[in-house]
Amino acid sequence: MQVSFLLDENISAPLADKLDKAGHDVERVVDVSELGEGVDDNTIRRYAVEEGRLIVTSDDDFVQMPADSHNGVFYVPNQSLPPHELYLIIQRVIEAFPNREAMETVTYITTDWL
């Protein structure tokens, strides 16, 4: 299944490249003209909702947001995961969901998925 992602500024560019090459629609907060580096979380959330994007972040503020205020969050608590491993985990998580609508929650992206 193809997923539209918005990668927060704390998520590495190599992950964006891997997801893009796998056929996903990927934007990075730092590359979007309406957002950019240092933008506040609510602006990121609003943009992701407007554009139908799932947020990938290591910022636990997104975990605290009400589930009905976003289109899904992949929360990466371990920022030291290498991009290739993070990519493999995300692909496994996507395969575990029956459809995109089921992803409209907060999912912890951890090595438990491997």
PyMOL CGO cylinders between C-alpha atoms (Angstrom):
from pymol import cmd
from pymol.cgo import CYLINDER

trace = [
    CYLINDER, 0.00, 0.00, 0.00, 1.25, 3.46, -0.89, 0.3, 1, 1, 1, 1, 1, 1,
    CYLINDER, 1.25, 3.46, -0.89, 1.24, 5.97, 1.98, 0.3, 1, 1, 1, 1, 1, 1,
    CYLINDER, 1.24, 5.97, 1.98, 1.67, 9.76, 1.97, 0.3, 1, 1, 1, 1, 1, 1,
    CYLINDER, 1.67, 9.76, 1.97, 4.16, 10.73, 4.65, 0.3, 1, 1, 1, 1, 1, 1,
    CYLINDER, 4.16, 10.73, 4.65, 5.27, 13.97, 6.26, 0.3, 1, 1, 1, 1, 1, 1,
    CYLINDER, 5.27, 13.97, 6.26, 8.64, 13.52, 7.95, 0.3, 1, 1, 1, 1, 1, 1,
    CYLINDER, 8.64, 13.52, 7.95, 9.32, 15.85, 10.86, 0.3, 1, 1, 1, 1, 1, 1,
    CYLINDER, 9.32, 15.85, 10.86, 12.64, 17.68, 10.99, 0.3, 1, 1, 1, 1, 1, 1,
    CYLINDER, 12.64, 17.68, 10.99, 14.02, 15.16, 13.50, 0.3, 1, 1, 1, 1, 1, 1,
    CYLINDER, 14.02, 15.16, 13.50, 13.76, 12.32, 10.94, 0.3, 1, 1, 1, 1, 1, 1,
    CYLINDER, 13.76, 12.32, 10.94, 16.72, 11.84, 8.62, 0.3, 1, 1, 1, 1, 1, 1,
    CYLINDER, 16.72, 11.84, 8.62, 16.70, 12.57, 4.89, 0.3, 1, 1, 1, 1, 1, 1,
    CYLINDER, 16.70, 12.57, 4.89, 17.97, 9.07, 3.98, 0.3, 1, 1, 1, 1, 1, 1,
    CYLINDER, 17.97, 9.07, 3.98, 14.72, 7.60, 5.31, 0.3, 1, 1, 1, 1, 1, 1,
    CYLINDER, 14.72, 7.60, 5.31, 12.76, 9.93, 3.03, 0.3, 1, 1, 1, 1, 1, 1,
    CYLINDER, 12.76, 9.93, 3.03, 14.79, 8.68, 0.06, 0.3, 1, 1, 1, 1, 1, 1,
    CYLINDER, 14.79, 8.68, 0.06, 14.16, 5.02, 0.94, 0.3, 1, 1, 1, 1, 1, 1,
    CYLINDER, 14.16, 5.02, 0.94, 10.41, 5.55, 1.38, 0.3, 1, 1, 1, 1, 1, 1,
    CYLINDER, 10.41, 5.55, 1.38, 10.25, 7.52, -1.87, 0.3, 1, 1, 1, 1, 1, 1,
    CYLINDER, 10.25, 7.52, -1.87, 12.08, 4.79, -3.80, 0.3, 1, 1, 1, 1, 1, 1,
    CYLINDER, 12.08, 4.79, -3.80, 9.59, 2.25, -2.38, 0.3, 1, 1, 1, 1, 1, 1,
    CYLINDER, 9.59, 2.25, -2.38, 6.76, 4.20, -4.04, 0.3, 1, 1, 1, 1, 1, 1,
    CYLINDER, 6.76, 4.20, -4.04, 5.48, 6.27, -1.13, 0.3, 1, 1, 1, 1, 1, 1,
    CYLINDER, 5.48, 6.27, -1.13, 4.64, 9.96, -1.40, 0.3, 1, 1, 1, 1, 1, 1,
    CYLINDER, 4.64, 9.96, -1.40, 7.11, 11.65, 0.95, 0.3, 1, 1, 1, 1, 1, 1,
    CYLINDER, 7.11, 11.65, 0.95, 7.56, 15.25, 2.06, 0.3, 1, 1, 1, 1, 1, 1,
    CYLINDER, 7.56, 15.25, 2.06, 9.94, 16.55, 4.71, 0.3, 1, 1, 1, 1, 1, 1,
    CYLINDER, 9.94, 16.55, 4.71, 8.89, 19.43, 6.98, 0.3, 1, 1, 1, 1, 1, 1,
    CYLINDER, 8.89, 19.43, 6.98, 12.17, 21.23, 6.22, 0.3, 1, 1, 1, 1, 1, 1,
    CYLINDER, 12.17, 21.23, 6.22, 11.49, 21.09, 2.45, 0.3, 1, 1, 1, 1, 1, 1,
    CYLINDER, 11.49, 21.09, 2.45, 7.86, 22.29, 2.46, 0.3, 1, 1, 1, 1, 1, 1,
    CYLINDER, 7.86, 22.29, 2.46, 7.67, 26.05, 1.85, 0.3, 1, 1, 1, 1, 1, 1,
    CYLINDER, 7.67, 26.05, 1.85, 4.64, 26.48, 4.16, 0.3, 1, 1, 1, 1, 1, 1,
    CYLINDER, 4.64, 26.48, 4.16, 6.49, 24.75, 6.99, 0.3, 1, 1, 1, 1, 1, 1,
    CYLINDER, 6.49, 24.75, 6.99, 10.30, 24.77, 7.25, 0.3, 1, 1, 1, 1, 1, 1,
    CYLINDER, 10.30, 24.77, 7.25, 12.74, 24.23, 10.08, 0.3, 1, 1, 1, 1, 1, 1,
    CYLINDER, 12.74, 24.23, 10.08, 11.53, 25.16, 13.56, 0.3, 1, 1, 1, 1, 1, 1,
    CYLINDER, 11.53, 25.16, 13.56, 7.82, 25.32, 12.69, 0.3, 1, 1, 1, 1, 1, 1,
    CYLINDER, 7.82, 25.32, 12.69, 5.47, 24.55, 15.59, 0.3, 1, 1, 1, 1, 1, 1,
    CYLINDER, 5.47, 24.55, 15.59, 3.80, 21.16, 15.96, 0.3, 1, 1, 1, 1, 1, 1,
    CYLINDER, 3.80, 21.16, 15.96, 0.24, 22.42, 15.44, 0.3, 1, 1, 1, 1, 1, 1,
    CYLINDER, 0.24, 22.42, 15.44, 1.19, 23.88, 12.07, 0.3, 1, 1, 1, 1, 1, 1,
    CYLINDER, 1.19, 23.88, 12.07, 2.74, 20.55, 11.09, 0.3, 1, 1, 1, 1, 1, 1,
    CYLINDER, 2.74, 20.55, 11.09, -0.37, 18.70, 12.27, 0.3, 1, 1, 1, 1, 1, 1,
    CYLINDER, -0.37, 18.70, 12.27, -2.73, 21.01, 10.34, 0.3, 1, 1, 1, 1, 1, 1,
    CYLINDER, -2.73, 21.01, 10.34, -0.67, 20.70, 7.16, 0.3, 1, 1, 1, 1, 1, 1,
    CYLINDER, -0.67, 20.70, 7.16, -0.59, 16.90, 7.46, 0.3, 1, 1, 1, 1, 1, 1,
    CYLINDER, -0.59, 16.90, 7.46, -4.38, 16.78, 7.88, 0.3, 1, 1, 1, 1, 1, 1,
    CYLINDER, -4.38, 16.78, 7.88, -4.99, 19.12, 4.94, 0.3, 1, 1, 1, 1, 1, 1,
    CYLINDER, -4.99, 19.12, 4.94, -2.67, 17.09, 2.71, 0.3, 1, 1, 1, 1, 1, 1,
    CYLINDER, -2.67, 17.09, 2.71, -3.76, 13.64, 4.00, 0.3, 1, 1, 1, 1, 1, 1,
    CYLINDER, -3.76, 13.64, 4.00, -0.29, 12.79, 5.27, 0.3, 1, 1, 1, 1, 1, 1,
    CYLINDER, -0.29, 12.79, 5.27, 0.84, 10.50, 8.07, 0.3, 1, 1, 1, 1, 1, 1,
    CYLINDER, 0.84, 10.50, 8.07, 3.45, 12.18, 10.32, 0.3, 1, 1, 1, 1, 1, 1,
    CYLINDER, 3.45, 12.18, 10.32, 6.72, 10.39, 11.09, 0.3, 1, 1, 1, 1, 1, 1,
    CYLINDER, 6.72, 10.39, 11.09, 8.40, 11.97, 14.11, 0.3, 1, 1, 1, 1, 1, 1,
    CYLINDER, 8.40, 11.97, 14.11, 10.55, 11.50, 17.20, 0.3, 1, 1, 1, 1, 1, 1,
    CYLINDER, 10.55, 11.50, 17.20, 8.75, 14.38, 18.92, 0.3, 1, 1, 1, 1, 1, 1,
    CYLINDER, 8.75, 14.38, 18.92, 6.58, 12.97, 21.70, 0.3, 1, 1, 1, 1, 1, 1,
    CYLINDER, 6.58, 12.97, 21.70, 4.33, 16.05, 21.59, 0.3, 1, 1, 1, 1, 1, 1,
    CYLINDER, 4.33, 16.05, 21.59, 2.52, 14.35, 18.71, 0.3, 1, 1, 1, 1, 1, 1,
    CYLINDER, 2.52, 14.35, 18.71, 1.78, 11.35, 20.94, 0.3, 1, 1, 1, 1, 1, 1,
    CYLINDER, 1.78, 11.35, 20.94, -0.12, 13.66, 23.31, 0.3, 1, 1, 1, 1, 1, 1,
    CYLINDER, -0.12, 13.66, 23.31, -2.39, 15.09, 20.59, 0.3, 1, 1, 1, 1, 1, 1,
    CYLINDER, -2.39, 15.09, 20.59, -5.95, 13.74, 20.43, 0.3, 1, 1, 1, 1, 1, 1,
    CYLINDER, -5.95, 13.74, 20.43, -6.21, 10.91, 17.89, 0.3, 1, 1, 1, 1, 1, 1,
    CYLINDER, -6.21, 10.91, 17.89, -8.96, 12.70, 15.99, 0.3, 1, 1, 1, 1, 1, 1,
    CYLINDER, -8.96, 12.70, 15.99, -6.73, 15.75, 15.43, 0.3, 1, 1, 1, 1, 1, 1,
    CYLINDER, -6.73, 15.75, 15.43, -4.36, 14.06, 12.94, 0.3, 1, 1, 1, 1, 1, 1,
    CYLINDER, -4.36, 14.06, 12.94, -4.26, 11.49, 10.13, 0.3, 1, 1, 1, 1, 1, 1,
    CYLINDER, -4.26, 11.49, 10.13, -1.89, 9.20, 11.96, 0.3, 1, 1, 1, 1, 1, 1,
    CYLINDER, -1.89, 9.20, 11.96, 1.50, 9.40, 13.61, 0.3, 1, 1, 1, 1, 1, 1,
    CYLINDER, 1.50, 9.40, 13.61, 4.41, 6.99, 13.36, 0.3, 1, 1, 1, 1, 1, 1,
    CYLINDER, 4.41, 6.99, 13.36, 6.31, 7.81, 16.54, 0.3, 1, 1, 1, 1, 1, 1,
    CYLINDER, 6.31, 7.81, 16.54, 10.01, 6.87, 16.59, 0.3, 1, 1, 1, 1, 1, 1,
    CYLINDER, 10.01, 6.87, 16.59, 11.15, 6.96, 20.24, 0.3, 1, 1, 1, 1, 1, 1,
    CYLINDER, 11.15, 6.96, 20.24, 14.69, 5.74, 19.44, 0.3, 1, 1, 1, 1, 1, 1,
    CYLINDER, 14.69, 5.74, 19.44, 16.39, 8.40, 17.33, 0.3, 1, 1, 1, 1, 1, 1,
    CYLINDER, 16.39, 8.40, 17.33, 19.52, 6.26, 17.00, 0.3, 1, 1, 1, 1, 1, 1,
    CYLINDER, 19.52, 6.26, 17.00, 17.88, 3.71, 14.68, 0.3, 1, 1, 1, 1, 1, 1,
    CYLINDER, 17.88, 3.71, 14.68, 19.71, 3.68, 11.34, 0.3, 1, 1, 1, 1, 1, 1,
    CYLINDER, 19.71, 3.68, 11.34, 17.59, 4.79, 8.35, 0.3, 1, 1, 1, 1, 1, 1,
    CYLINDER, 17.59, 4.79, 8.35, 17.63, 1.33, 6.74, 0.3, 1, 1, 1, 1, 1, 1,
    CYLINDER, 17.63, 1.33, 6.74, 16.34, -0.34, 9.92, 0.3, 1, 1, 1, 1, 1, 1,
    CYLINDER, 16.34, -0.34, 9.92, 13.72, 2.37, 10.39, 0.3, 1, 1, 1, 1, 1, 1,
    CYLINDER, 13.72, 2.37, 10.39, 12.62, 1.85, 6.79, 0.3, 1, 1, 1, 1, 1, 1,
    CYLINDER, 12.62, 1.85, 6.79, 12.24, -1.91, 7.33, 0.3, 1, 1, 1, 1, 1, 1,
    CYLINDER, 12.24, -1.91, 7.33, 10.17, -1.33, 10.46, 0.3, 1, 1, 1, 1, 1, 1,
    CYLINDER, 10.17, -1.33, 10.46, 7.89, 1.17, 8.71, 0.3, 1, 1, 1, 1, 1, 1,
    CYLINDER, 7.89, 1.17, 8.71, 7.36, -1.25, 5.82, 0.3, 1, 1, 1, 1, 1, 1,
    CYLINDER, 7.36, -1.25, 5.82, 6.39, -4.00, 8.29, 0.3, 1, 1, 1, 1, 1, 1,
    CYLINDER, 6.39, -4.00, 8.29, 4.00, -1.68, 10.08, 0.3, 1, 1, 1, 1, 1, 1,
    CYLINDER, 4.00, -1.68, 10.08, 2.34, -0.69, 6.80, 0.3, 1, 1, 1, 1, 1, 1,
    CYLINDER, 2.34, -0.69, 6.80, 1.90, -4.37, 5.90, 0.3, 1, 1, 1, 1, 1, 1,
    CYLINDER, 1.90, -4.37, 5.90, 0.27, -5.03, 9.29, 0.3, 1, 1, 1, 1, 1, 1,
    CYLINDER, 0.27, -5.03, 9.29, -2.54, -2.54, 8.70, 0.3, 1, 1, 1, 1, 1, 1,
    CYLINDER, -2.54, -2.54, 8.70, -5.49, -3.57, 6.52, 0.3, 1, 1, 1, 1, 1, 1,
    CYLINDER, -5.49, -3.57, 6.52, -5.86, -0.09, 4.99, 0.3, 1, 1, 1, 1, 1, 1,
    CYLINDER, -5.86, -0.09, 4.99, -4.71, 3.52, 5.33, 0.3, 1, 1, 1, 1, 1, 1,
    CYLINDER, -4.71, 3.52, 5.33, -7.67, 4.51, 7.53, 0.3, 1, 1, 1, 1, 1, 1,
    CYLINDER, -7.67, 4.51, 7.53, -6.57, 1.99, 10.17, 0.3, 1, 1, 1, 1, 1, 1,
    CYLINDER, -6.57, 1.99, 10.17, -3.31, 3.95, 10.52, 0.3, 1, 1, 1, 1, 1, 1,
    CYLINDER, -3.31, 3.95, 10.52, -5.09, 7.04, 11.84, 0.3, 1, 1, 1, 1, 1, 1,
    CYLINDER, -5.09, 7.04, 11.84, -3.70, 6.50, 15.31, 0.3, 1, 1, 1, 1, 1, 1,
    CYLINDER, -3.70, 6.50, 15.31, -0.31, 6.76, 17.03, 0.3, 1, 1, 1, 1, 1, 1,
    CYLINDER, -0.31, 6.76, 17.03, 1.91, 3.80, 16.20, 0.3, 1, 1, 1, 1, 1, 1,
    CYLINDER, 1.91, 3.80, 16.20, 5.21, 3.30, 17.98, 0.3, 1, 1, 1, 1, 1, 1,
    CYLINDER, 5.21, 3.30, 17.98, 7.95, 2.49, 15.49, 0.3, 1, 1, 1, 1, 1, 1,
    CYLINDER, 7.95, 2.49, 15.49, 10.31, 0.25, 17.45, 0.3, 1, 1, 1, 1, 1, 1,
    CYLINDER, 10.31, 0.25, 17.45, 12.48, -2.80, 16.83, 0.3, 1, 1, 1, 1, 1, 1,
    CYLINDER, 12.48, -2.80, 16.83, 9.66, -4.93, 18.28, 0.3, 1, 1, 1, 1, 1, 1,
    CYLINDER, 9.66, -4.93, 18.28, 8.24, -4.91, 14.74, 0.3, 1, 1, 1, 1, 1, 1,
    CYLINDER, 8.24, -4.91, 14.74, 11.31, -6.72, 13.34, 0.3, 1, 1, 1, 1, 1, 1,
]
cmd.load_cgo(trace, "trace")
